[in-house]
Amino acid sequence: MSDSLITMRRSKFFVDLASRSLAMSALQANYPERYLSISPSLREYNVEYVPSEKGLYLHLGRTGRLYEMQDRGDSLLYFVRLDKTVNINYNIGSFIFCSKGSVYELGGYGFWKSNGLLRRYNPQDREWDIVPTNREMHINMTANWRDGAWLDNTQAFLYVPFQKVINDGLIASNNSNFVLSQDFYRLAIKQRVWEKLGRTTDEAMEIFLSANWTSFPSNRGYFLGFTKGVYHFDFIDNQISFNPNPALVQSLMRLQSNSHCYYYKGWIYAFNPTTYKYDSIRFDLKQFAPTGQIIWKKPFPYATAGIAVGVLLMGGGFIFYRHRRTKRVAQAFTPAQGQVLSQPFSELEKALLSLLLTGFDQGRTSTISDINYVLGVKDKSPGMQKKVRSDILNGLNKKFAFVSQKKEPLVQSVRSEEDKRYFEYFINPACQETVLKLLT
């Protein structure tokens, strides 16, 4: 049998899976030899199914071989090979996923060490290309472990809660051959930039590493199973919840041992490769109660001494400005006349206004990244960035209202079209002429 085609007896499970536009990690196949017609030379490799908005892919672990499912309407489902990969065994245990129509593969093990590279399947040359990023990211590669990374529901971000760096070519002094890092990172896939969100807590790491079985991603994170119950790790809200229902645990443990299964909109869908049975069970997130624990901690918590020092180094004496801004504004103009006698804005505020006015002239908004750069906090913690932006923008609006005697806010915001969780900022058109006069 040629390795260019893999077939299976038709199953509604795979037809339905191909029709769902899921943002999820690869689905591990249990006992694929029982239902796949596959070349004998390929049977040693593990099989993964990768859902995407374009349909369903089949991936053979550590080979780079990628197949696309075709439903021709007869009694079989066909997986046709897409790639022409030559080099294999360099990506054992890699994390494969789809985002915005492209297939990616992160990390893996080969030639006695792990790597943290991101690869993308190139349909033009039918090979896997390296995608340049700002750093390597080594995922956990334990057999059948699929919690090393999580793709969010928008397919815009990939989360990695911890790293496991392996180099079997070195003699480790502590009798181990890997380094475990609890740094929590997020990849902006389109921008190809890894951002450190914080450090995974010791409590979360203990749950990650001691789970009796790992199940599948939700639309917000992971489910991790124990005999005592099921944990849900919500990466979006950074919280851990728990469901102790013993009947649910028993059902999931049975599915884990002999079925393919995935979570979708409050249900778990399962396929038994031996009986060809397709089933589903209710799995409502409302049945999970918050534990009060978080998954990761930010590197610089709010109101710490580090924030105070960072603010002082920002270039504008921000803390001093907070306590004295009312007095400075009062000195900058004569309230009775409402006329500006001197510049009401600091140099830092002028730089921010210049950015916003330039965007106004070009018909675009300014992103959070743009503002962080101008305010000098692009390398600070997310908590500090948010606080500085909020204080500066609120201060601008209050100062402008006081100076101009206008009720309209000077700076307004709108949700980003690319990611609705974030805002972008712009100058209120009704205030443009006034603020230009204040800057001259």
C-alpha positions in Angstrom: 0.0 0.0 0.0 1.3 3.5 -0.9 1.9 6.0 1.9 0.1 8.7 -0.2 -3.4 7.5 0.9 -5.0 6.4 4.2 -8.6 5.2 4.4 -11.1 4.3 7.1 -14.7 3.0 7.2 -17.0 6.0 7.2 -17.9 7.3 10.6 -20.1 10.3 11.5 -17.7 11.1 14.3 -15.0 12.2 11.8 -17.5 13.8 9.5 -18.9 15.9 12.3 -15.3 16.7 13.6 -14.4 17.9 10.1 -17.4 20.3 10.1 -16.6 22.0 13.3 -14.4 25.1 13.2 -12.5 24.2 16.3 -9.6 25.9 17.9 -8.0 22.9 19.7 -4.9 20.8 19.9 -4.5 17.6 18.0 -6.8 14.7 18.9 -4.8 11.6 19.9 -5.9 8.4 18.2 -6.3 5.3 20.4 -5.8 1.9 18.6 -5.7 3.4 15.1 -4.6 0.1 13.6 -8.1 -1.2 14.4 -9.8 1.0 11.9 -7.3 2.7 9.6 -6.1 1.1 6.4 -2.5 2.3 6.5 0.8 1.2 5.0 2.7 -1.2 7.2 5.7 1.1 7.2 3.7 3.8 8.9 2.0 1.8 11.6 4.7 2.5 14.2 3.9 6.2 14.2 1.2 7.7 16.4 -1.8 9.2 14.7 -3.2 12.7 15.5 -6.3 14.4 14.1 -6.1 18.2 13.7 -9.4 20.1 13.2 -9.4 23.4 11.4 -11.8 25.8 9.7 -10.8 24.1 6.4 -11.6 20.6 7.5 -9.8 17.8 9.2 -6.1 16.8 8.9 -4.3 13.6 9.9 -0.7 13.9 11.2 1.7 11.1 11.8 3.8 11.9 14.8 7.6 12.5 14.4 7.4 12.2 10.6 6.0 15.6 9.5 3.6 13.7 7.3 0.3 15.6 6.9 -2.9 14.2 5.3 -6.2 16.0 4.5 -9.5 14.3 4.8 -11.8 14.0 1.8 -15.4 12.9 2.1 -16.4 11.5 -1.3 -19.8 10.4 -0.2 -19.2 6.7 -0.3 -18.6 4.1 2.4 -15.0 5.3 3.1 -13.3 8.4 4.3 -10.0 9.3 2.5 -6.9 11.0 3.9 -4.7 12.2 1.1 -1.1 13.1 1.7 -0.2 16.8 1.3 3.5 17.0 2.2 6.7 15.6 0.8 8.7 15.7 4.0 12.1 13.9 3.9 13.7 14.5 7.3 11.9 12.8 10.2 12.5 12.0 13.9 13.4 15.6 14.8 9.9 16.5 16.1 8.9 13.7 18.5 6.1 14.9 20.8 5.6 18.2 19.0 2.4 20.2 19.5 0.5 20.6 16.2 -2.4 23.0 15.7 -4.2 25.2 13.1 -4.6 28.9 13.2 -6.2 31.1 10.5 -6.0 28.5 7.8 -2.3 27.5 8.5 -1.0 24.3 10.1 1.7 24.8 12.7 4.0 22.5 14.7 5.7 23.7 17.9 8.8 22.1 19.5 9.6 18.4 19.7 12.5 16.1 20.5 15.1 14.6 18.2 18.9 14.0 18.0 19.2 13.8 21.8 17.7 17.2 22.7 14.4 19.2 22.6 13.9 22.3 20.5 11.5 25.2 20.9 11.1 26.1 17.2 7.8 27.0 15.5 7.2 25.4 12.1 4.4 26.1 9.5 3.3 23.8 6.7 4.0 25.5 3.4 1.5 24.2 0.8 3.5 25.8 -2.1 6.6 23.7 -1.6 4.9 21.0 0.6 7.5 21.3 3.3 7.6 22.6 6.9 9.2 26.0 7.1 10.7 27.5 10.3 8.7 30.5 11.5 11.1 33.1 13.1 10.0 34.1 16.6 11.6 36.2 19.4 12.6 33.1 21.4 12.4 29.3 21.6 9.6 27.7 23.6 10.2 24.1 24.8 6.9 22.3 25.5 6.4 19.2 27.7 6.6 16.1 25.6 5.5 13.2 27.8 3.8 10.5 25.8 0.1 11.3 25.1 0.4 14.6 27.0 -1.5 17.3 25.2 -1.5 20.0 27.9 2.0 21.4 26.9 0.2 24.2 25.1 -3.3 25.5 24.6 -4.8 27.4 21.5 -7.3 30.0 22.4 -10.8 30.1 20.8 -9.9 33.0 18.5 -6.9 31.1 17.2 -4.8 34.3 17.8 -2.8 33.1 20.9 -1.0 30.0 22.0 -0.4 29.6 25.7 2.4 27.5 27.2 2.2 27.2 31.0 5.6 25.7 31.6 8.7 24.5 29.7 10.7 21.3 29.8 14.1 21.7 28.2 15.9 18.4 27.5 19.5 17.8 26.5 20.4 14.1 26.8 23.9 14.8 25.4 24.9 16.5 28.7 25.6 14.9 32.1 23.4 16.6 34.6 24.8 17.2 38.1 21.4 16.5 39.7 20.9 13.2 37.9 18.2 14.5 35.7 18.4 15.2 32.0 16.0 18.2 31.8 15.3 21.6 33.2 11.8 22.5 34.2 10.8 26.2 33.9 7.6 27.5 35.4 7.6 30.7 33.3 4.2 31.2 31.7 4.3 32.4 28.1 1.8 33.4 25.4 2.5 33.5 21.7 0.8 36.1 19.5 0.6 33.9 16.4 0.2 36.6 13.8 2.9 38.8 15.2 5.1 35.7 16.0 6.1 37.2 19.4 6.3 35.3 22.7 5.1 37.4 25.7 5.9 36.3 29.3 2.7 36.6 31.4 4.1 35.5 34.7 5.1 32.4 36.6 3.0 29.3 37.0 2.2 28.8 40.7 3.5 25.8 42.6 -0.1 24.7 43.3 -0.9 24.7 39.6 2.3 22.9 38.7 1.5 20.1 41.2 -1.9 19.6 39.5 -0.4 19.7 36.0 2.3 17.1 36.8 0.3 14.8 39.1 -2.9 14.4 37.1 -4.0 10.8 36.8 -5.1 11.4 33.2 -5.2 14.4 30.9 -8.3 14.8 28.8 -8.8 17.6 26.3 -9.0 21.4 25.9 -12.1 23.4 26.5 -12.8 26.7 24.8 -11.1 28.5 27.7 -8.3 26.1 28.8 -7.8 22.5 30.0 -9.6 19.7 31.8 -7.3 17.6 34.1 -8.5 14.4 35.6 -8.0 12.8 39.0 -9.8 9.9 40.7 -11.2 12.5 43.1 -12.6 14.8 40.4 -11.9 17.0 37.4 -10.0 20.3 37.4 -10.6 23.0 34.8 -7.7 25.4 34.1 -9.2 28.6 32.7 -6.4 30.5 31.0 -8.5 33.4 29.9 -9.6 34.4 33.5 -6.6 32.8 35.1 -8.5 30.6 37.6 -8.8 27.0 38.6 -12.2 25.3 39.2 -13.1 21.8 40.3 -15.9 19.2 39.8 -15.9 16.3 42.3 -18.8 14.3 40.6 -17.7 10.6 40.8 -20.0 9.5 38.0 -18.4 12.0 35.7 -14.9 10.9 36.7 -15.8 7.2 35.9 -17.3 8.1 32.5 -14.2 10.1 31.5 -11.8 7.5 32.7 -13.5 4.9 30.5 -13.4 7.2 27.5 -9.8 8.0 28.1 -8.7 4.4 27.9 -10.5 3.3 24.7 -11.9 6.3 22.8 -11.2 9.4 20.9 -12.9 12.3 22.6 -13.1 16.1 22.5 -15.1 18.9 24.2 -17.4 21.1 22.2 -20.0 23.6 23.5 -20.8 21.8 26.8 -20.6 18.2 25.4 -17.9 15.5 25.1 -18.1 13.6 21.9 -16.4 10.2 21.8 -15.6 7.5 19.2 -14.7 3.9 20.1 -12.3 2.5 17.5 -13.1 -1.1 18.3 -16.9 -0.9 18.3 -17.2 2.1 15.9 -19.7 3.5 18.4 -20.2 7.3 18.4 -21.5 8.8 21.7 -21.7 12.0 23.7 -22.1 13.0 27.3 -23.0 16.3 28.9 -20.1 18.2 30.4 -21.3 21.6 31.7 -18.7 24.1 32.9 -21.4 25.5 35.3 -20.9 22.4 37.4 -17.3 23.4 38.2 -16.8 25.5 41.3 -13.9 28.0 41.6 -11.2 26.9 44.0 -9.8 30.3 44.6 -6.5 29.4 43.1 -4.9 31.0 40.1 -2.7 29.4 37.4 0.0 32.0 37.2 1.2 35.0 39.0 2.3 38.2 37.3 6.1 38.9 37.7 5.5 42.3 39.2 2.3 42.5 41.3 0.3 45.7 41.6 1.6 48.3 44.1 4.9 46.7 44.8 8.1 48.6 45.3 9.2 47.5 41.8 6.2 49.4 40.3 7.1 52.5 42.2 10.7 52.4 41.0 9.6 51.7 37.4 7.2 54.7 37.5 9.9 57.0 38.8 12.2 55.8 36.0 9.6 56.3 33.4 10.9 59.8 32.5 8.1 62.0 33.7 8.2 61.7 37.5 4.8 60.1 37.3 4.1 59.7 41.1 5.0 63.4 41.6 2.6 64.3 38.7 -0.3 62.3 40.3 -0.1 64.3 43.5 0.5 67.7 42.0 -1.4 67.7 38.7 -4.3 69.8 40.0 -2.0 72.5 41.2 0.0 72.5 38.0 -3.2 72.8 35.8 -4.5 75.6 37.9 -1.2 77.5 37.4 -1.2 76.8 33.7 -4.3 79.0 33.0 -6.6 81.7 34.4 -9.9 80.0 35.2 -11.9 83.2 35.1 -10.9 83.8 31.5 -10.5 80.1 30.5 -7.3 81.1 28.6 -4.1 79.1 28.6 -1.2 81.1 29.9 1.4 78.3 29.5 1.6 74.7 28.3 -0.9 72.6 30.3 0.6 69.3 29.2 3.8 67.5 30.3 6.4 66.3 27.7 5.2 62.7 28.2 1.6 63.8 27.6 2.6 65.8 24.5 4.3 62.7 23.1 1.2 60.6 23.6 -1.0 63.3 22.1 1.3 63.5 19.1 0.9 59.8 18.5 -2.9 60.0 18.7 -3.1 63.1 16.5 -0.9 61.4 13.9 -3.2 58.4 13.9 -6.2 60.8 13.6 -4.7 62.4 10.5 -4.0 59.0 9.0 -7.5 57.7 9.8 -6.4 54.9 12.2 -6.5 54.2 15.9 -3.5 53.7 18.2 -3.0 50.2 19.8 -2.0 49.4 23.3 1.5 48.4 22.1 1.9 51.9 20.4 0.9 53.7 23.6 3.1 51.5 25.8 6.1 52.3 23.6 5.5 56.1 23.8 5.0 55.9 27.6 8.2 54.0 28.0 6.6 50.9 29.6 6.8 48.4 26.8 9.2 46.2 28.7 7.3 46.5 32.0 4.8 44.0 33.5 1.3 43.9 32.0 -0.1 45.2 35.4 2.2 48.1 35.4 1.5 48.9 31.7 -2.3 49.0 32.4 -2.0 51.2 35.4 0.3 53.7 33.7 -1.9 53.9 30.6 -5.0 54.3 32.7 -3.6 57.1 34.8 -2.1 59.0 31.9 -5.2 58.8 29.7 -7.6 59.6 32.6 -5.4 62.5 33.5 -5.4 63.8 30.0 -9.2 63.8 29.8 -9.6 65.5 33.2 -7.0 68.2 32.4 -8.4 68.8 28.9 -11.9 69.2 30.4 -10.7 71.6 33.0 -8.7 73.7 30.6 -11.1 73.8 27.7 -14.4 73.7 29.7 -15.6 71.0 27.3 -17.7 68.0 28.4 -16.5 65.7 25.6 -13.6 63.4 26.5 -10.4 64.2 24.6 -9.3 60.5 24.2 -11.8 57.8 23.3 -11.5 54.1 22.9 -13.0 51.3 20.7 -12.6 47.5 20.9 -10.0 46.1 18.5 -11.4 44.4 15.4 -8.6 41.8 15.6 -9.1 40.9 19.3 -12.2 42.1 21.0 -10.6 41.7 24.5 -8.4 44.8 23.8 -9.1 48.4 23.2 -7.6 50.9 20.7 -7.5 54.7 21.2 -8.1 57.8 19.2 -8.6 61.6 19.5 -12.3 62.8 19.7 -12.8 64.6 16.4 -14.8 67.3 18.3 -11.7 68.1 20.4 -9.1 68.1 17.7 -9.0 71.8 17.0 -8.9 72.8 20.7 -6.1 70.4 21.6 -4.0 71.6 18.7 -4.3 75.2 20.0 -3.3 74.0 23.5 -0.2 72.4 22.0 1.0 75.4 20.0 
